[in-house]
Amino acid sequence: MPAARPVAILGGVRIPFCRQNTAYADVGNLGMSVRTLGALVERFGLHGQQLGEVAMGAVIKHSSDWNLGREAALSSGLSPLTPGITLQRACGTSLDSIITVANKIALGQIDSGIGGGSDTTSDVPIVYGKKLRSRLLAANRGKTTRDKIAAFRGFKLAELKPEFPGVAEPRTGKSMGQHCEDMAKEWNISRDSQDEWALSSHKKLAAAYERGFFADLIAPFRGVERDNILRPDTTLEKLAALKPAFDKSGRGTLTAGNSTPLTDGAAAVLLASEEWARAHGHEPLAYLRDAHVAAVDFVHGEGLLMAPTVAVAEMLRRNNLTLQDFDIYEIHEAFAAQVLCTLRAWESEDYCRNRLGLDAPLGRIDPEKINPVGSSLATGHPFAATGARIVATAAKQLAERGGGRALVSICTAGGMGVVAIIER
């Protein structure tokens, strides 16, 4: 097997992220993916070019989206000889798709590729209950009209009740928000600190828009030019007035304001070997140095969204780095409480010794270096698109700085964490 070679991040594109049931309510994953890939093709002059792979994914998708990566690639303007693959790891999906493409480039299997993802919580699959599905299948198997009619003997109107996609963890029955409420209580994360974190995310994202940071990262779509979740005029007073969304017992601290809203959107990133980039006239923004995935036993008491604490510690150990050896920290804001729990865990001597197996705490991070241009609380969180958004954002920030190192951290449903190191 050939030795690993550097993997260049050439840039990324996303459509503006939009709140559920607004601008993209009738678009769906394929439409959003095609627009995003098409914009990436346009930006980098890839019309008719054959890439080694297009890896896309979606968490909530129709059965017709089973071949999403390939179908989106076929409509993107790339050569039809470009293969496509569809992946899924909950909220880590597009970071995983980027890692998949990067690993193939590093091993010399391909020279270039695109990793990304899309998600819709507007165009969701709605299915019939098991009993009605069984009847329909039986009717389809029937050879005669009598056989088909017989499949509906004893039919009741209650069988028409549809089933919607669930957001609860199958093994606990709790939603991600309910799990995060448990974490906030365990780590004593206050409501005030969560609201302050959310406000900061909106202010930083608004400032980044104003200085033109996203000019080449966002492709307008459906008449939308910026994330419609963004609230530059929000205040602590407005956030404090919101009622708890998950724990309504009087002890809840997570609200619609300090949690990510249900969001539609898509994002993608172009990756390549240095040789391919040079041959095609592209300057790398940064390089993907390493990535890691870990999981926690949330069924037996660990915090559902604490896996990034483990993944980061293991990745730092492998790379002989400390938590302070980074210029930028891009930590996905599924909930403000999740970020605050993560930071508190890394500072905890007990947690770092007993859970992470370290001799000392990983330590404190400078808050000014965390999500400098805002993150998911302000942009929104289309589950499978967030990783690609973050990678493109981190790479551009490093290019603006002229160098440095970024840590990417994403928590996912199922008690997993996907993390990466980006360098320039």
C-alpha positions as CSV (number, residue, x, y, z in Angstrom):
1,M,0.0,0.0,0.0
2,P,1.4,3.4,-0.9
3,A,2.4,5.9,1.8
4,A,-0.1,8.5,2.7
5,R,0.2,11.8,0.9
6,P,-1.1,15.3,1.9
7,V,-4.8,16.0,1.3
8,A,-5.5,19.6,0.2
9,I,-8.8,21.4,1.0
10,L,-9.4,23.6,-2.0
11,G,-12.6,25.2,-0.8
12,G,-16.3,24.7,-0.2
13,V,-19.7,26.0,-1.1
14,R,-23.1,25.8,0.7
15,I,-26.5,27.2,0.1
16,P,-27.9,29.5,2.8
17,F,-29.3,27.3,5.6
18,C,-33.0,27.9,6.1
19,R,-35.5,27.2,8.9
20,Q,-37.8,24.2,8.4
21,N,-40.8,24.9,6.2
22,T,-39.5,28.1,4.7
23,A,-37.6,28.7,1.5
24,Y,-36.7,25.1,0.8
25,A,-39.9,23.4,2.0
26,D,-40.5,21.7,-1.4
27,V,-37.0,21.2,-2.6
28,G,-35.7,18.0,-1.0
29,N,-32.2,16.6,-0.6
30,L,-31.5,16.0,-4.2
31,G,-32.5,19.5,-5.3
32,M,-30.3,21.1,-2.5
33,S,-27.4,18.8,-3.3
34,V,-27.5,19.5,-7.0
35,R,-27.6,23.3,-6.4
36,T,-24.6,23.0,-4.0
37,L,-22.5,20.7,-6.2
38,G,-23.3,22.8,-9.2
39,A,-22.1,26.0,-7.4
40,L,-18.9,24.2,-6.4
41,V,-18.4,23.0,-10.0
42,E,-18.9,26.6,-11.2
43,R,-16.6,28.1,-8.7
44,F,-13.7,25.8,-9.5
45,G,-14.3,25.4,-13.2
46,L,-15.0,21.7,-13.0
47,H,-17.5,21.4,-15.9
48,G,-17.1,18.1,-17.7
49,Q,-14.2,17.0,-15.4
50,Q,-14.0,13.5,-14.0
51,L,-13.3,13.4,-10.3
52,G,-12.4,10.3,-8.3
53,E,-15.4,10.4,-6.1
54,V,-18.4,12.4,-4.9
55,A,-19.5,11.4,-1.4
56,M,-22.8,12.9,-0.2
57,G,-25.1,12.0,2.6
58,A,-28.4,12.8,4.3
59,V,-29.9,11.8,7.6
60,I,-33.6,12.3,6.9
61,K,-34.3,11.0,3.3
62,H,-36.8,9.4,1.1
63,S,-36.2,5.9,-0.2
64,S,-35.7,7.5,-3.6
65,D,-32.6,9.2,-2.2
66,W,-30.7,5.9,-1.7
67,N,-28.3,6.9,-4.5
68,L,-28.1,10.5,-3.6
69,G,-24.3,11.0,-4.1
70,R,-24.4,9.6,-7.7
71,E,-27.6,11.3,-8.7
72,A,-26.4,14.6,-7.5
73,A,-23.1,14.2,-9.2
74,L,-24.9,13.3,-12.5
75,S,-26.8,16.7,-12.4
76,S,-23.9,18.8,-11.1
77,G,-22.0,19.5,-14.4
78,L,-19.2,17.0,-13.6
79,S,-18.4,14.3,-16.1
80,P,-20.9,11.4,-15.9
81,L,-17.8,9.2,-15.4
82,T,-17.5,10.6,-11.8
83,P,-18.6,7.9,-9.3
84,G,-20.9,8.8,-6.4
85,I,-21.5,7.2,-2.9
86,T,-24.1,8.0,-0.3
87,L,-23.1,7.9,3.4
88,Q,-24.7,8.6,6.8
89,R,-23.4,9.1,10.4
90,A,-26.1,11.4,11.8
91,C,-24.8,14.9,12.4
92,G,-21.2,13.8,11.5
93,T,-22.3,12.7,8.0
94,S,-20.6,15.3,5.8
95,L,-17.4,15.4,7.9
96,D,-17.3,11.6,7.5
97,S,-17.9,12.0,3.7
98,I,-14.9,14.4,3.6
99,I,-12.8,11.9,5.6
100,T,-13.8,9.1,3.2
101,V,-12.7,11.1,0.2
102,A,-9.6,12.3,1.9
103,N,-8.5,8.8,2.9
104,K,-8.8,7.7,-0.8
105,I,-6.7,10.7,-1.9
106,A,-4.1,10.1,0.9
107,L,-3.6,6.5,-0.3
108,G,-3.4,7.4,-3.9
109,Q,-6.6,5.6,-4.9
110,I,-8.0,8.9,-6.4
111,D,-6.6,12.4,-7.0
112,S,-9.6,14.5,-6.3
113,G,-13.1,14.3,-4.9
114,I,-16.0,16.1,-3.2
115,G,-17.4,15.4,0.2
116,G,-20.6,16.9,1.5
117,G,-24.2,16.4,2.6
118,S,-27.7,17.8,2.7
119,D,-30.7,17.5,5.0
120,T,-34.3,18.5,5.0
121,T,-36.7,18.5,7.9
122,S,-39.4,20.0,5.6
123,D,-39.6,17.3,2.9
124,V,-39.7,14.3,5.3
125,P,-40.7,10.7,4.4
126,I,-44.1,9.9,5.8
127,V,-45.0,6.2,5.8
128,Y,-48.1,4.2,6.7
129,G,-48.2,1.9,9.7
130,K,-47.0,-1.7,9.6
131,K,-50.5,-3.1,9.3
132,L,-51.5,-1.1,6.3
133,R,-48.2,-1.7,4.6
134,S,-48.7,-5.4,5.1
135,R,-52.1,-5.1,3.5
136,L,-50.8,-3.2,0.5
137,L,-48.0,-5.7,0.0
138,A,-50.4,-8.6,0.2
139,A,-52.7,-6.8,-2.4
140,N,-49.7,-6.3,-4.7
141,R,-48.9,-10.0,-4.5
142,G,-52.5,-11.0,-5.2
143,K,-53.0,-12.6,-8.6
144,T,-56.7,-11.9,-9.0
145,T,-59.0,-9.0,-8.1
146,R,-60.5,-11.2,-5.4
147,D,-57.1,-11.8,-3.9
148,K,-56.3,-8.1,-3.9
149,I,-59.7,-7.2,-2.3
150,A,-59.2,-10.0,0.3
151,A,-56.1,-8.2,1.6
152,F,-58.3,-5.4,3.0
153,R,-60.8,-7.6,4.8
154,G,-61.3,-6.2,8.3
155,F,-59.7,-2.8,7.3
156,K,-60.2,0.0,9.9
157,L,-59.7,3.7,9.3
158,A,-57.2,3.9,12.2
159,E,-54.8,2.0,9.9
160,L,-54.5,5.1,7.8
161,K,-52.6,7.0,10.5
162,P,-49.2,7.8,9.1
163,E,-45.8,7.5,10.8
164,F,-43.4,10.4,10.9
165,P,-39.6,10.3,11.2
166,G,-38.6,10.1,14.9
167,V,-35.9,12.2,16.6
168,A,-35.8,10.1,19.8
169,E,-32.9,7.7,20.5
170,P,-34.2,4.2,19.9
171,R,-32.5,2.8,22.9
172,T,-33.6,5.4,25.4
173,G,-36.8,7.0,23.9
174,K,-35.3,10.4,24.7
175,S,-34.8,13.2,22.2
176,M,-31.3,14.7,21.8
177,G,-32.6,17.8,23.6
178,Q,-33.7,15.7,26.6
179,H,-30.4,14.0,26.7
180,C,-28.6,17.4,26.6
181,E,-30.8,18.6,29.4
182,D,-29.4,15.7,31.5
183,M,-25.9,16.7,30.6
184,A,-26.5,20.3,31.5
185,K,-27.8,19.2,34.9
186,E,-24.8,16.9,35.4
187,W,-22.3,19.6,34.6
188,N,-24.2,22.4,36.2
189,I,-24.5,24.5,33.1
190,S,-26.6,27.5,33.8
191,R,-29.4,29.0,31.6
192,D,-27.6,32.3,31.5
193,S,-24.4,30.9,30.2
194,Q,-26.3,29.0,27.4
195,D,-28.1,32.2,26.4
196,E,-24.9,34.1,26.4
197,W,-23.2,31.5,24.1
198,A,-26.2,31.6,21.7
199,L,-26.1,35.4,21.5
200,S,-22.4,35.4,20.8
201,S,-22.9,32.9,17.9
202,H,-25.5,35.2,16.3
203,K,-23.3,38.3,16.8
204,K,-20.2,36.6,15.3
205,L,-22.1,35.2,12.3
206,A,-23.6,38.6,11.6
207,A,-20.2,40.3,11.8
208,A,-18.7,37.7,9.4
209,Y,-21.5,38.4,6.9
210,E,-20.9,42.1,7.2
211,R,-17.2,41.9,6.4
212,G,-17.9,39.6,3.4
213,F,-16.4,36.4,4.8
214,F,-19.1,34.3,3.1
215,A,-19.1,35.9,-0.3
216,D,-17.4,32.9,-2.0
217,L,-18.7,30.3,0.4
218,I,-22.5,30.7,-0.1
219,A,-24.4,30.2,-3.3
220,P,-27.8,32.0,-3.3
221,F,-30.8,29.7,-3.7
222,R,-34.5,30.2,-4.0
223,G,-34.1,33.9,-3.5
224,V,-32.2,33.5,-0.2
225,E,-28.7,34.9,0.2
226,R,-27.9,34.3,3.8
227,D,-29.0,32.0,6.6
228,N,-32.5,32.9,7.6
229,I,-32.0,31.5,11.1
230,L,-29.6,34.4,11.8
231,R,-31.0,36.9,14.3
232,P,-28.4,39.8,14.5
233,D,-30.9,41.9,16.6
234,T,-31.5,39.3,19.3
235,T,-30.6,40.2,22.9
236,L,-30.1,38.4,26.1
237,E,-33.5,39.7,27.2
238,K,-35.2,38.2,24.3
239,L,-33.4,34.9,24.8
240,A,-34.2,34.9,28.5
241,A,-38.0,35.3,27.8
242,L,-38.1,31.9,25.9
243,K,-39.6,28.9,27.8
244,P,-37.7,25.6,28.2
245,A,-38.3,23.4,25.2
246,F,-37.5,19.9,26.6
247,D,-37.7,19.9,30.4
248,K,-40.9,21.8,31.4
249,S,-40.7,20.8,35.1
250,G,-39.2,24.2,36.1
251,R,-35.7,22.9,36.0
252,G,-35.2,23.0,32.3
253,T,-32.6,25.3,30.7
254,L,-32.6,24.4,27.0
255,T,-34.8,26.6,24.9
256,A,-35.5,27.3,21.2
257,G,-33.0,30.1,21.5
258,N,-30.0,28.2,22.8
259,S,-30.7,25.1,20.7
260,T,-30.4,24.6,17.0
261,P,-33.6,24.8,15.0
262,L,-34.8,22.2,12.5
263,T,-33.1,23.3,9.3
264,D,-32.8,22.6,5.6
265,G,-29.6,23.0,3.7
266,A,-26.6,21.5,1.9
267,A,-22.8,22.0,1.8
268,A,-19.8,20.4,-0.1
269,V,-16.0,20.6,-0.1
270,L,-13.5,20.0,-2.9
271,L,-10.4,17.9,-1.9
272,A,-7.4,17.0,-3.9
273,S,-3.8,15.9,-3.9
274,E,-1.2,18.7,-4.2
275,E,-0.3,17.4,-7.6
276,W,-3.9,17.6,-8.9
277,A,-4.4,21.0,-7.4
278,R,-1.3,22.4,-9.0
279,A,-2.1,20.8,-12.4
280,H,-5.6,22.4,-12.3
281,G,-4.4,25.8,-11.1
282,H,-5.9,25.7,-7.6
283,E,-4.2,27.0,-4.4
284,P,-5.0,24.9,-1.3
285,L,-6.6,26.7,1.5
286,A,-5.4,24.2,4.1
287,Y,-4.8,20.5,4.6
288,L,-6.7,17.7,6.4
289,R,-4.1,16.3,8.8
290,D,-6.0,13.7,10.7
291,A,-9.5,12.7,11.9
292,H,-11.0,10.4,14.5
293,V,-14.3,8.9,15.6
294,A,-15.3,7.8,19.1
295,A,-18.4,6.7,20.9
296,V,-19.8,6.8,24.5
297,D,-22.1,4.4,26.4
298,F,-25.0,6.8,26.7
299,V,-27.4,3.9,27.3
300,H,-25.7,3.2,30.6
301,G,-25.3,6.8,31.9
302,E,-22.7,8.7,29.8
303,G,-23.8,11.9,28.2
304,L,-25.2,11.3,24.7
305,L,-23.3,14.2,23.2
306,M,-20.0,13.8,25.1
307,A,-18.2,11.6,22.6
308,P,-16.2,14.5,21.1
309,T,-14.4,14.8,24.4
310,V,-13.1,11.3,23.9
311,A,-12.4,11.6,20.2
312,V,-10.4,14.8,20.6
313,A,-8.3,13.3,23.5
314,E,-7.5,10.2,21.4
315,M,-6.6,12.2,18.3
316,L,-4.4,14.6,20.3
317,R,-2.5,11.7,21.8
318,R,-1.9,10.2,18.4
319,N,-0.6,13.5,17.0
320,N,1.4,14.5,20.1
321,L,-0.6,17.7,20.5
322,T,-2.2,19.5,23.4
323,L,-5.6,21.1,23.4
324,Q,-3.9,24.5,23.4
325,D,-2.0,23.8,20.1
326,F,-4.7,25.3,17.9
327,D,-5.5,28.7,16.6
328,I,-9.2,28.0,15.9
329,Y,-11.7,25.7,17.5
330,E,-14.8,24.9,15.4
331,I,-17.1,23.1,17.8
332,H,-20.5,22.3,16.4
333,E,-23.3,24.0,18.5
334,A,-26.0,21.4,18.5
335,F,-27.0,23.1,21.8
336,A,-25.1,25.8,23.7
337,A,-25.1,23.4,26.6
338,Q,-23.3,20.7,24.6
339,V,-20.4,23.0,23.9
340,L,-20.3,24.2,27.5
341,C,-20.4,20.6,28.8
342,T,-17.5,19.7,26.5
343,L,-15.4,22.6,27.6
344,R,-16.0,21.9,31.3
345,A,-15.2,18.2,30.8
346,W,-11.8,19.0,29.2
347,E,-11.0,21.3,32.2
348,S,-12.1,18.6,34.8
349,E,-9.3,16.7,36.5
350,D,-11.6,14.0,37.5
351,Y,-13.2,13.5,34.0
352,C,-9.9,13.6,32.2
353,R,-8.2,11.1,34.6
354,N,-11.1,8.6,35.0
355,R,-12.8,8.8,31.7
356,L,-10.1,9.9,29.3
357,G,-7.2,8.2,31.0
358,L,-5.0,11.3,31.2
359,D,-2.6,12.4,33.9
360,A,-3.9,16.0,33.9
361,P,-6.9,17.9,32.5
362,L,-6.7,18.9,28.8
363,G,-7.2,22.4,30.0
364,R,-9.0,25.6,29.1
365,I,-9.5,27.0,25.6
366,D,-9.6,30.7,24.8
367,P,-13.3,31.5,24.1
368,E,-12.3,34.1,21.5
369,K,-10.8,31.2,19.4
370,I,-14.0,29.1,19.4
371,N,-16.3,29.5,16.4
372,P,-14.9,32.9,15.4
373,V,-17.4,33.4,12.6
374,G,-20.4,31.9,14.4
375,S,-21.7,28.4,14.3
376,S,-24.8,26.2,14.3
377,L,-26.9,28.1,16.8
378,A,-26.9,31.0,14.3
379,T,-26.5,29.2,10.9
380,G,-28.8,26.4,11.7
381,H,-28.1,22.7,11.5
382,P,-29.1,20.6,8.5
383,F,-27.8,17.4,10.0
384,A,-25.7,16.0,7.2
385,A,-24.5,19.4,5.9
386,T,-22.9,20.8,9.1
387,G,-19.5,19.0,8.8
388,A,-18.9,20.3,5.3
389,R,-19.9,23.8,6.4
390,I,-17.5,23.7,9.3
391,V,-14.5,22.3,7.2
392,A,-15.0,25.0,4.5
393,T,-15.3,27.7,7.1
394,A,-12.2,26.5,9.1
395,A,-10.0,26.2,6.0
396,K,-10.9,29.7,4.8
397,Q,-10.1,31.2,8.2
398,L,-6.7,29.5,8.2
399,A,-6.1,30.9,4.7
400,E,-7.0,34.4,5.9
401,R,-4.6,34.1,8.8
402,G,-1.9,32.9,6.5
403,G,-1.4,29.7,8.5
404,G,-2.3,27.9,11.7
405,R,-4.2,24.9,13.0
406,A,-7.9,24.3,13.5
407,L,-9.7,21.7,15.6
408,V,-13.1,20.5,14.3
409,S,-15.5,18.7,16.7
410,I,-19.0,17.4,16.0
411,C,-21.3,15.5,18.3
412,T,-23.8,13.1,16.7
413,A,-26.9,11.1,17.6
414,G,-26.2,7.6,18.8
415,G,-23.5,8.9,21.2
416,M,-20.7,9.4,18.7
417,G,-18.2,12.2,18.0
418,V,-16.4,13.0,14.7
419,V,-13.3,15.2,15.0
420,A,-10.5,16.4,12.7
421,I,-7.4,18.5,12.5
422,I,-7.0,21.1,9.7
423,E,-3.7,22.8,9.1
424,R,-2.1,25.4,6.8
